[in-house]
Amino acid sequence: MRTTRDFRRTTALVTGLASVLALASCGQESDAGTDGTSTVAATDEFPIVIEHAFGETTIEEEPTRVATWGWGSTEAAIAAGVFPVAVAEQVWTVGEDKLLPWVEEAYDEAGVDHPTVLTDPNGGAEVPYDEFIAAEPDLILAPYSGLTKEQYDTLSDIAPVVAFPEAAWTTPWDETIRITANALGRGAQGEKILADIDSYLASEADKHPEFEGRTVAGVWADPNVLSVYTALDPRVAILTKLGLDVAPSVSKLDSSEGGFYYELSYEKADELEADLIVSYHDTEEQAKAMLDDPKAGAIPAVKDGRVAQVVGRVDVSSVSPPTALSFQWEDGMPALIEQIAAALAKE
Protein backbone atom coordinates (compact mmCIF):
# COMPACT_ATOMS: atom_id res chain seq x y z
CA MET A 1 0.00 0.00 0.00
CA ARG A 2 1.48 3.32 -1.02
CA THR A 3 0.69 6.25 1.19
CA THR A 4 0.36 9.91 0.30
CA ARG A 5 1.46 10.98 3.77
CA ASP A 6 4.95 12.48 4.01
CA PHE A 7 7.21 11.47 6.87
CA ARG A 8 7.80 14.19 9.45
CA ARG A 9 11.54 14.57 9.48
CA THR A 10 12.73 14.88 13.04
CA THR A 11 16.29 16.12 12.70
CA ALA A 12 18.21 13.97 15.16
CA LEU A 13 16.53 10.71 14.23
CA VAL A 14 16.21 11.22 10.52
CA THR A 15 19.84 12.20 10.10
CA GLY A 16 20.80 8.78 11.42
CA LEU A 17 18.23 6.78 9.49
CA ALA A 18 18.74 8.74 6.30
CA SER A 19 22.44 8.00 6.46
CA VAL A 20 21.69 4.31 6.88
CA LEU A 21 19.41 4.22 3.86
CA ALA A 22 21.77 6.33 1.81
CA LEU A 23 24.60 3.95 2.64
CA ALA A 24 22.35 1.03 1.81
CA SER A 25 21.45 2.56 -1.53
CA CYS A 26 25.09 3.20 -2.41
CA GLY A 27 26.08 -0.30 -1.36
CA GLN A 28 23.25 -1.69 -3.44
CA GLU A 29 24.91 -0.48 -6.61
CA SER A 30 28.23 -2.20 -5.96
CA ASP A 31 27.61 -4.99 -3.48
CA ALA A 32 24.23 -6.52 -4.35
CA GLY A 33 21.73 -6.94 -7.13
CA THR A 34 18.18 -5.71 -6.86
CA ASP A 35 17.18 -9.04 -5.33
CA GLY A 36 20.07 -9.12 -2.86
CA THR A 37 19.79 -8.51 0.85
CA SER A 38 23.16 -7.24 2.02
CA THR A 39 23.95 -3.66 1.07
CA VAL A 40 26.71 -2.92 3.57
CA ALA A 41 29.42 -5.20 4.90
CA ALA A 42 29.20 -6.82 8.31
CA THR A 43 31.73 -5.51 10.80
CA ASP A 44 31.49 -8.17 13.52
CA GLU A 45 33.39 -11.44 13.44
CA PHE A 46 31.58 -14.67 12.63
CA PRO A 47 30.57 -17.16 13.91
CA ILE A 48 28.13 -15.22 16.10
CA VAL A 49 26.20 -16.88 18.94
CA ILE A 50 22.85 -15.45 20.01
CA GLU A 51 21.24 -16.73 23.22
CA HIS A 52 17.45 -16.80 23.44
CA ALA A 53 14.51 -18.45 25.20
CA PHE A 54 14.96 -21.75 23.34
CA GLY A 55 18.71 -22.04 23.79
CA GLU A 56 21.30 -20.49 21.54
CA THR A 57 21.77 -20.07 17.80
CA THR A 58 25.12 -20.04 16.04
CA ILE A 59 25.38 -18.02 12.83
CA GLU A 60 28.45 -19.43 11.12
CA GLU A 61 28.92 -16.77 8.45
CA GLU A 62 27.44 -13.53 7.23
CA PRO A 63 23.88 -14.24 6.07
CA THR A 64 22.91 -13.31 2.53
CA ARG A 65 19.24 -14.32 2.49
CA VAL A 66 17.46 -13.17 5.63
CA ALA A 67 13.82 -13.87 6.51
CA THR A 68 11.97 -12.11 9.31
CA TRP A 69 8.99 -13.20 11.39
CA GLY A 70 6.92 -11.29 13.92
CA TRP A 71 7.35 -7.55 14.36
CA GLY A 72 10.18 -5.03 14.20
CA SER A 73 13.04 -7.21 12.95
CA THR A 74 12.31 -6.31 9.31
CA GLU A 75 12.81 -2.61 10.01
CA ALA A 76 15.80 -3.27 12.27
CA ALA A 77 17.50 -5.31 9.54
CA ILE A 78 16.86 -2.61 6.91
CA ALA A 79 18.17 0.13 9.19
CA ALA A 80 21.31 -1.99 9.70
CA GLY A 81 21.76 -2.28 5.92
CA VAL A 82 20.17 -5.68 5.20
CA PHE A 83 16.98 -6.02 3.15
CA PRO A 84 15.20 -9.31 3.98
CA VAL A 85 14.12 -11.55 1.11
CA ALA A 86 11.01 -12.67 3.02
CA VAL A 87 8.93 -10.92 5.70
CA ALA A 88 5.76 -11.74 7.64
CA GLU A 89 2.60 -10.18 6.26
CA GLN A 90 0.81 -7.68 8.46
CA VAL A 91 -2.83 -8.51 7.79
CA TRP A 92 -4.25 -6.48 10.66
CA THR A 93 -2.38 -3.35 9.62
CA VAL A 94 -2.30 -3.21 5.82
CA GLY A 95 -4.11 -6.31 4.55
CA GLU A 96 -2.92 -9.43 2.78
CA ASP A 97 0.28 -9.34 0.72
CA LYS A 98 0.98 -5.73 1.69
CA LEU A 99 4.06 -4.14 3.17
CA LEU A 100 4.00 -1.60 5.96
CA PRO A 101 4.35 1.82 4.31
CA TRP A 102 7.68 2.69 5.94
CA VAL A 103 9.06 -0.72 4.89
CA GLU A 104 7.84 -0.35 1.31
CA GLU A 105 9.32 3.13 1.09
CA ALA A 106 12.71 1.86 2.32
CA TYR A 107 12.85 -0.85 -0.37
CA ASP A 108 11.78 1.58 -3.07
CA GLU A 109 14.24 4.28 -2.04
CA ALA A 110 17.09 1.76 -2.03
CA GLY A 111 16.03 0.26 -5.37
CA VAL A 112 15.68 -3.22 -3.89
CA ASP A 113 13.08 -5.73 -5.10
CA HIS A 114 10.22 -6.15 -2.66
CA PRO A 115 10.46 -9.24 -0.45
CA THR A 116 8.28 -12.31 -0.47
CA VAL A 117 5.41 -11.71 1.94
CA LEU A 118 4.99 -14.77 4.16
CA THR A 119 1.41 -15.76 4.95
CA ASP A 120 0.53 -14.83 8.52
CA PRO A 121 -3.22 -14.33 8.92
CA ASN A 122 -3.32 -15.18 12.62
CA GLY A 123 -0.47 -13.25 14.17
CA GLY A 124 2.05 -16.09 14.19
CA ALA A 125 -0.30 -18.84 15.36
CA GLU A 126 0.48 -20.71 12.17
CA VAL A 127 3.87 -20.70 10.46
CA PRO A 128 3.99 -21.18 6.64
CA TYR A 129 6.90 -23.60 6.60
CA ASP A 130 6.64 -24.31 2.88
CA GLU A 131 6.92 -20.57 2.14
CA PHE A 132 10.00 -20.31 4.32
CA ILE A 133 11.55 -23.25 2.45
CA ALA A 134 10.77 -21.62 -0.90
CA ALA A 135 12.42 -18.36 0.21
CA GLU A 136 15.66 -20.26 0.93
CA PRO A 137 16.76 -18.15 3.90
CA ASP A 138 20.11 -18.66 5.57
CA LEU A 139 18.88 -16.86 8.72
CA ILE A 140 15.43 -16.37 10.25
CA LEU A 141 15.02 -13.43 12.64
CA ALA A 142 12.12 -13.56 15.12
CA PRO A 143 13.27 -11.69 18.26
CA TYR A 144 9.84 -10.11 18.79
CA SER A 145 7.36 -12.82 17.89
CA GLY A 146 5.09 -15.50 19.28
CA LEU A 147 7.13 -18.53 18.21
CA THR A 148 6.44 -21.71 20.12
CA LYS A 149 9.16 -24.24 20.84
CA GLU A 150 7.67 -26.55 18.22
CA GLN A 151 7.63 -23.79 15.61
CA TYR A 152 11.19 -22.83 16.50
CA ASP A 153 12.39 -26.42 16.16
CA THR A 154 10.70 -26.88 12.79
CA LEU A 155 12.03 -23.58 11.41
CA SER A 156 15.50 -24.49 12.67
CA ASP A 157 15.50 -27.38 10.20
CA ILE A 158 15.25 -24.74 7.45
CA ALA A 159 17.78 -22.17 8.72
CA PRO A 160 19.24 -20.84 11.98
CA VAL A 161 16.53 -19.05 13.96
CA VAL A 162 16.96 -16.19 16.41
CA ALA A 163 14.02 -16.15 18.83
CA PHE A 164 13.06 -13.81 21.67
CA PRO A 165 15.31 -13.64 24.75
CA GLU A 166 12.68 -14.44 27.39
CA ALA A 167 8.97 -14.62 26.56
CA ALA A 168 6.83 -14.29 23.44
CA TRP A 169 5.88 -10.73 22.45
CA THR A 170 7.72 -9.09 25.34
CA THR A 171 11.10 -8.14 23.82
CA PRO A 172 11.75 -4.43 24.37
CA TRP A 173 11.82 -2.40 21.16
CA ASP A 174 15.49 -1.50 21.64
CA GLU A 175 16.50 -5.10 22.26
CA THR A 176 14.73 -6.11 19.04
CA ILE A 177 16.99 -3.69 17.18
CA ARG A 178 20.11 -4.74 19.09
CA ILE A 179 19.49 -8.50 18.69
CA THR A 180 18.77 -8.11 14.99
CA ALA A 181 21.88 -6.03 14.32
CA ASN A 182 24.10 -8.38 16.34
CA ALA A 183 22.76 -11.44 14.50
CA LEU A 184 23.61 -9.76 11.19
CA GLY A 185 27.15 -8.94 12.29
CA ARG A 186 26.36 -5.25 12.50
CA GLY A 187 26.45 -4.62 16.21
CA ALA A 188 28.03 -1.18 15.92
CA GLN A 189 25.41 -0.09 13.40
CA GLY A 190 22.71 -1.30 15.78
CA GLU A 191 24.12 0.85 18.56
CA LYS A 192 24.21 3.83 16.18
CA ILE A 193 20.54 3.32 15.31
CA LEU A 194 19.66 3.17 19.02
CA ALA A 195 21.74 6.25 19.80
CA ASP A 196 19.90 8.22 17.11
CA ILE A 197 16.52 7.12 18.45
CA ASP A 198 17.56 7.88 22.04
CA SER A 199 18.69 11.32 20.90
CA TYR A 200 15.28 11.95 19.35
CA LEU A 201 13.40 10.78 22.43
CA ALA A 202 15.66 12.74 24.78
CA SER A 203 15.10 15.82 22.66
CA GLU A 204 11.33 15.34 22.93
CA ALA A 205 11.59 14.80 26.68
CA ASP A 206 13.58 18.03 26.98
CA LYS A 207 10.85 19.85 25.08
CA HIS A 208 8.26 18.52 27.52
CA PRO A 209 9.58 18.71 31.10
CA GLU A 210 5.96 18.42 32.22
CA PHE A 211 6.09 14.71 31.32
CA GLU A 212 8.64 13.93 34.02
CA GLY A 213 7.19 11.70 36.73
CA ARG A 214 3.63 11.74 35.36
CA THR A 215 1.98 8.32 35.22
CA VAL A 216 0.48 6.60 32.21
CA ALA A 217 -1.61 3.53 31.42
CA GLY A 218 -2.08 2.16 27.91
CA VAL A 219 -5.41 0.54 27.01
CA TRP A 220 -7.44 -0.98 24.21
CA ALA A 221 -11.10 -0.32 24.94
CA ASP A 222 -13.65 -2.91 23.90
CA PRO A 223 -17.31 -2.21 24.74
CA ASN A 224 -17.36 -5.17 27.13
CA VAL A 225 -13.86 -5.33 28.56
CA LEU A 226 -10.77 -3.19 28.90
CA SER A 227 -7.36 -4.50 27.82
CA VAL A 228 -4.54 -2.92 29.81
CA TYR A 229 -0.94 -3.13 28.61
CA THR A 230 1.65 -4.01 31.23
CA ALA A 231 5.09 -2.45 31.61
CA LEU A 232 6.44 -5.39 29.58
CA ASP A 233 4.63 -4.17 26.48
CA PRO A 234 6.98 -2.08 24.29
CA ARG A 235 4.26 0.40 23.32
CA VAL A 236 4.06 1.42 26.97
CA ALA A 237 7.75 1.01 27.77
CA ILE A 238 8.71 3.46 25.01
CA LEU A 239 6.72 6.19 26.79
CA THR A 240 9.05 6.00 29.77
CA LYS A 241 11.81 7.31 27.48
CA LEU A 242 9.82 10.56 27.39
CA GLY A 243 9.92 10.89 31.17
CA LEU A 244 6.58 9.23 31.92
CA ASP A 245 6.19 6.43 34.46
CA VAL A 246 3.95 3.40 34.09
CA ALA A 247 1.16 3.90 36.63
CA PRO A 248 1.50 1.72 39.76
CA SER A 249 -2.17 0.74 39.33
CA VAL A 250 -1.22 -1.12 36.13
CA SER A 251 0.88 -3.64 38.05
CA LYS A 252 -1.48 -3.65 41.04
CA LEU A 253 -4.39 -4.79 38.87
CA ASP A 254 -2.29 -7.10 36.65
CA SER A 255 -3.76 -10.58 36.26
CA SER A 256 -1.61 -11.65 33.31
CA GLU A 257 1.07 -13.57 35.25
CA GLY A 258 3.90 -12.04 33.29
CA GLY A 259 2.09 -11.19 30.06
CA PHE A 260 2.14 -8.01 28.02
CA TYR A 261 -1.53 -7.22 28.67
CA TYR A 262 -4.48 -8.26 30.78
CA GLU A 263 -8.23 -7.84 30.66
CA LEU A 264 -9.84 -5.61 33.24
CA SER A 265 -13.53 -5.62 34.03
CA TYR A 266 -15.15 -2.22 33.75
CA GLU A 267 -16.34 -2.82 37.30
CA LYS A 268 -12.75 -2.08 38.34
CA ALA A 269 -12.19 0.74 35.87
CA ASP A 270 -12.17 3.33 38.65
CA GLU A 271 -9.11 1.58 40.11
CA LEU A 272 -7.00 2.25 37.00
CA GLU A 273 -5.52 5.43 38.41
CA ALA A 274 -3.07 7.30 36.18
CA ASP A 275 -2.33 10.88 35.21
CA LEU A 276 -2.81 9.91 31.58
CA ILE A 277 -4.52 7.23 29.52
CA VAL A 278 -3.20 6.36 26.07
CA SER A 279 -5.81 4.42 24.10
CA TYR A 280 -5.48 2.63 20.77
CA HIS A 281 -8.32 2.21 18.26
CA ASP A 282 -9.06 0.79 14.81
CA THR A 283 -11.34 3.66 13.83
CA GLU A 284 -12.44 7.16 14.78
CA GLU A 285 -15.86 5.72 15.64
CA GLN A 286 -14.31 3.37 18.18
CA ALA A 287 -12.22 6.16 19.65
CA LYS A 288 -15.27 8.39 20.10
CA ALA A 289 -17.30 5.50 21.50
CA MET A 290 -14.77 5.01 24.27
CA LEU A 291 -14.93 8.66 25.30
CA ASP A 292 -18.72 8.54 25.26
CA ASP A 293 -18.98 5.26 27.17
CA PRO A 294 -19.93 5.82 30.84
CA LYS A 295 -18.11 2.60 31.75
CA ALA A 296 -14.81 3.92 30.38
CA GLY A 297 -15.63 7.25 31.98
CA ALA A 298 -15.14 5.60 35.35
CA ILE A 299 -11.39 5.65 34.69
CA PRO A 300 -10.28 8.81 36.52
CA ALA A 301 -8.09 10.18 33.70
CA VAL A 302 -10.83 9.57 31.13
CA LYS A 303 -13.33 11.35 33.35
CA ASP A 304 -10.95 14.33 33.53
CA GLY A 305 -10.24 14.33 29.78
CA ARG A 306 -6.59 13.34 30.11
CA VAL A 307 -6.61 10.91 27.18
CA ALA A 308 -4.32 10.62 24.15
CA GLN A 309 -5.77 8.45 21.39
CA VAL A 310 -3.94 6.70 18.55
CA VAL A 311 -6.43 5.93 15.80
CA GLY A 312 -6.14 3.88 12.61
CA ARG A 313 -4.32 0.60 12.11
CA VAL A 314 -1.26 2.01 10.35
CA ASP A 315 -0.76 4.73 12.94
CA VAL A 316 -1.41 2.33 15.82
CA SER A 317 1.14 -0.04 14.33
CA SER A 318 3.73 2.71 14.05
CA VAL A 319 3.84 3.03 17.85
CA SER A 320 2.84 -0.50 18.93
CA PRO A 321 5.70 -0.64 19.38
CA PRO A 322 7.67 1.75 17.18
CA THR A 323 10.37 0.18 15.05
CA ALA A 324 13.72 1.31 13.66
CA LEU A 325 11.91 2.88 10.68
CA SER A 326 8.57 4.04 12.10
CA PHE A 327 9.59 6.62 14.71
CA GLN A 328 9.25 9.32 12.07
CA TRP A 329 5.76 8.33 10.90
CA GLU A 330 3.94 11.65 11.18
CA ASP A 331 0.73 10.32 12.69
CA GLY A 332 2.61 7.95 14.99
CA MET A 333 5.04 8.99 17.71
CA PRO A 334 5.26 12.71 16.81
CA ALA A 335 1.46 13.03 16.88
CA LEU A 336 1.19 10.97 20.06
CA ILE A 337 3.70 13.19 21.85
CA GLU A 338 1.64 16.24 20.91
CA GLN A 339 -1.53 14.58 22.22
CA ILE A 340 0.16 13.60 25.47
CA ALA A 341 1.24 17.19 26.02
CA ALA A 342 -2.28 18.46 25.37
CA ALA A 343 -3.85 15.84 27.65
CA LEU A 344 -1.50 16.51 30.56
CA ALA A 345 -2.23 20.23 30.25
CA LYS A 346 -5.78 19.49 31.38
CA GLU A 347 -6.16 19.73 35.12
C-alpha positions in Angstrom: 0.0 0.0 0.0 1.5 3.3 -1.0 0.7 6.2 1.2 0.4 9.9 0.3 1.5 11.0 3.8 4.9 12.5 4.0 7.2 11.5 6.9 7.8 14.2 9.5 11.5 14.6 9.5 12.7 14.9 13.0 16.3 16.1 12.7 18.2 14.0 15.2 16.5 10.7 14.2 16.2 11.2 10.5 19.8 12.2 10.1 20.8 8.8 11.4 18.2 6.8 9.5 18.7 8.7 6.3 22.4 8.0 6.5 21.7 4.3 6.9 19.4 4.2 3.9 21.8 6.3 1.8 24.6 3.9 2.6 22.4 1.0 1.8 21.5 2.6 -1.5 25.1 3.2 -2.4 26.1 -0.3 -1.4 23.3 -1.7 -3.4 24.9 -0.5 -6.6 28.2 -2.2 -6.0 27.6 -5.0 -3.5 24.2 -6.5 -4.4 21.7 -6.9 -7.1 18.2 -5.7 -6.9 17.2 -9.0 -5.3 20.1 -9.1 -2.9 19.8 -8.5 0.8 23.2 -7.2 2.0 23.9 -3.7 1.1 26.7 -2.9 3.6 29.4 -5.2 4.9 29.2 -6.8 8.3 31.7 -5.5 10.8 31.5 -8.2 13.5 33.4 -11.4 13.4 31.6 -14.7 12.6 30.6 -17.2 13.9 28.1 -15.2 16.1 26.2 -16.9 18.9 22.8 -15.5 20.0 21.2 -16.7 23.2 17.4 -16.8 23.4 14.5 -18.5 25.2 15.0 -21.8 23.3 18.7 -22.0 23.8 21.3 -20.5 21.5 21.8 -20.1 17.8 25.1 -20.0 16.0 25.4 -18.0 12.8 28.4 -19.4 11.1 28.9 -16.8 8.5 27.4 -13.5 7.2 23.9 -14.2 6.1 22.9 -13.3 2.5 19.2 -14.3 2.5 17.5 -13.2 5.6 13.8 -13.9 6.5 12.0 -12.1 9.3 9.0 -13.2 11.4 6.9 -11.3 13.9 7.4 -7.6 14.4 10.2 -5.0 14.2 13.0 -7.2 12.9 12.3 -6.3 9.3 12.8 -2.6 10.0 15.8 -3.3 12.3 17.5 -5.3 9.5 16.9 -2.6 6.9 18.2 0.1 9.2 21.3 -2.0 9.7 21.8 -2.3 5.9 20.2 -5.7 5.2 17.0 -6.0 3.2 15.2 -9.3 4.0 14.1 -11.5 1.1 11.0 -12.7 3.0 8.9 -10.9 5.7 5.8 -11.7 7.6 2.6 -10.2 6.3 0.8 -7.7 8.5 -2.8 -8.5 7.8 -4.3 -6.5 10.7 -2.4 -3.4 9.6 -2.3 -3.2 5.8 -4.1 -6.3 4.6 -2.9 -9.4 2.8 0.3 -9.3 0.7 1.0 -5.7 1.7 4.1 -4.1 3.2 4.0 -1.6 6.0 4.4 1.8 4.3 7.7 2.7 5.9 9.1 -0.7 4.9 7.8 -0.3 1.3 9.3 3.1 1.1 12.7 1.9 2.3 12.9 -0.8 -0.4 11.8 1.6 -3.1 14.2 4.3 -2.0 17.1 1.8 -2.0 16.0 0.3 -5.4 15.7 -3.2 -3.9 13.1 -5.7 -5.1 10.2 -6.1 -2.7 10.5 -9.2 -0.5 8.3 -12.3 -0.5 5.4 -11.7 1.9 5.0 -14.8 4.2 1.4 -15.8 4.9 0.5 -14.8 8.5 -3.2 -14.3 8.9 -3.3 -15.2 12.6 -0.5 -13.3 14.2 2.1 -16.1 14.2 -0.3 -18.8 15.4 0.5 -20.7 12.2 3.9 -20.7 10.5 4.0 -21.2 6.6 6.9 -23.6 6.6 6.6 -24.3 2.9 6.9 -20.6 2.1 10.0 -20.3 4.3 11.6 -23.3 2.4 10.8 -21.6 -0.9 12.4 -18.4 0.2 15.7 -20.3 0.9 16.8 -18.2 3.9 20.1 -18.7 5.6 18.9 -16.9 8.7 15.4 -16.4 10.3 15.0 -13.4 12.6 12.1 -13.6 15.1 13.3 -11.7 18.3 9.8 -10.1 18.8 7.4 -12.8 17.9 5.1 -15.5 19.3 7.1 -18.5 18.2 6.4 -21.7 20.1 9.2 -24.2 20.8 7.7 -26.6 18.2 7.6 -23.8 15.6 11.2 -22.8 16.5 12.4 -26.4 16.2 10.7 -26.9 12.8 12.0 -23.6 11.4 15.5 -24.5 12.7 15.5 -27.4 10.2 15.2 -24.7 7.4 17.8 -22.2 8.7 19.2 -20.8 12.0 16.5 -19.1 14.0 17.0 -16.2 16.4 14.0 -16.2 18.8 13.1 -13.8 21.7 15.3 -13.6 24.8 12.7 -14.4 27.4 9.0 -14.6 26.6 6.8 -14.3 23.4 5.9 -10.7 22.5 7.7 -9.1 25.3 11.1 -8.1 23.8 11.7 -4.4 24.4 11.8 -2.4 21.2 15.5 -1.5 21.6 16.5 -5.1 22.3 14.7 -6.1 19.0 17.0 -3.7 17.2 20.1 -4.7 19.1 19.5 -8.5 18.7 18.8 -8.1 15.0 21.9 -6.0 14.3 24.1 -8.4 16.3 22.8 -11.4 14.5 23.6 -9.8 11.2 27.1 -8.9 12.3 26.4 -5.2 12.5 26.5 -4.6 16.2 28.0 -1.2 15.9 25.4 -0.1 13.4 22.7 -1.3 15.8 24.1 0.8 18.6 24.2 3.8 16.2 20.5 3.3 15.3 19.7 3.2 19.0 21.7 6.2 19.8 19.9 8.2 17.1 16.5 7.1 18.5 17.6 7.9 22.0 18.7 11.3 20.9 15.3 11.9 19.4 13.4 10.8 22.4 15.7 12.7 24.8 15.1 15.8 22.7 11.3 15.3 22.9 11.6 14.8 26.7 13.6 18.0 27.0 10.9 19.9 25.1 8.3 18.5 27.5 9.6 18.7 31.1 6.0 18.4 32.2 6.1 14.7 31.3 8.6 13.9 34.0 7.2 11.7 36.7 3.6 11.7 35.4 2.0 8.3 35.2 0.5 6.6 32.2 -1.6 3.5 31.4 -2.1 2.2 27.9 -5.4 0.5 27.0 -7.4 -1.0 24.2 -11.1 -0.3 24.9 -13.6 -2.9 23.9 -17.3 -2.2 24.7 -17.4 -5.2 27.1 -13.9 -5.3 28.6 -10.8 -3.2 28.9 -7.4 -4.5 27.8 -4.5 -2.9 29.8 -0.9 -3.1 28.6 1.7 -4.0 31.2 5.1 -2.4 31.6 6.4 -5.4 29.6 4.6 -4.2 26.5 7.0 -2.1 24.3 4.3 0.4 23.3 4.1 1.4 27.0 7.8 1.0 27.8 8.7 3.5 25.0 6.7 6.2 26.8 9.1 6.0 29.8 11.8 7.3 27.5 9.8 10.6 27.4 9.9 10.9 31.2 6.6 9.2 31.9 6.2 6.4 34.5 3.9 3.4 34.1 1.2 3.9 36.6 1.5 1.7 39.8 -2.2 0.7 39.3 -1.2 -1.1 36.1 0.9 -3.6 38.0 -1.5 -3.7 41.0 -4.4 -4.8 38.9 -2.3 -7.1 36.7 -3.8 -10.6 36.3 -1.6 -11.6 33.3 1.1 -13.6 35.2 3.9 -12.0 33.3 2.1 -11.2 30.1 2.1 -8.0 28.0 -1.5 -7.2 28.7 -4.5 -8.3 30.8 -8.2 -7.8 30.7 -9.8 -5.6 33.2 -13.5 -5.6 34.0 -15.1 -2.2 33.8 -16.3 -2.8 37.3 -12.8 -2.1 38.3 -12.2 0.7 35.9 -12.2 3.3 38.6 -9.1 1.6 40.1 -7.0 2.2 37.0 -5.5 5.4 38.4 -3.1 7.3 36.2 -2.3 10.9 35.2 -2.8 9.9 31.6 -4.5 7.2 29.5 -3.2 6.4 26.1 -5.8 4.4 24.1 -5.5 2.6 20.8 -8.3 2.2 18.3 -9.1 0.8 14.8 -11.3 3.7 13.8 -12.4 7.2 14.8 -15.9 5.7 15.6 -14.3 3.4 18.2 -12.2 6.2 19.7 -15.3 8.4 20.1 -17.3 5.5 21.5 -14.8 5.0 24.3 -14.9 8.7 25.3 -18.7 8.5 25.3 -19.0 5.3 27.2 -19.9 5.8 30.8 -18.1 2.6 31.7 -14.8 3.9 30.4 -15.6 7.2 32.0 -15.1 5.6 35.4 -11.4 5.7 34.7 -10.3 8.8 36.5 -8.1 10.2 33.7 -10.8 9.6 31.1 -13.3 11.4 33.3 -11.0 14.3 33.5 -10.2 14.3 29.8 -6.6 13.3 30.1 -6.6 10.9 27.2 -4.3 10.6 24.2 -5.8 8.4 21.4 -3.9 6.7 18.6 -6.4 5.9 15.8 -6.1 3.9 12.6 -4.3 0.6 12.1 -1.3 2.0 10.4 -0.8 4.7 12.9 -1.4 2.3 15.8 1.1 0.0 14.3 3.7 2.7 14.0 3.8 3.0 17.8 2.8 -0.5 18.9 5.7 -0.6 19.4 7.7 1.7 17.2 10.4 0.2 15.0 13.7 1.3 13.7 11.9 2.9 10.7 8.6 4.0 12.1 9.6 6.6 14.7 9.3 9.3 12.1 5.8 8.3 10.9 3.9 11.6 11.2 0.7 10.3 12.7 2.6 8.0 15.0 5.0 9.0 17.7 5.3 12.7 16.8 1.5 13.0 16.9 1.2 11.0 20.1 3.7 13.2 21.8 1.6 16.2 20.9 -1.5 14.6 22.2 0.2 13.6 25.5 1.2 17.2 26.0 -2.3 18.5 25.4 -3.9 15.8 27.6 -1.5 16.5 30.6 -2.2 20.2 30.2 -5.8 19.5 31.4 -6.2 19.7 35.1 
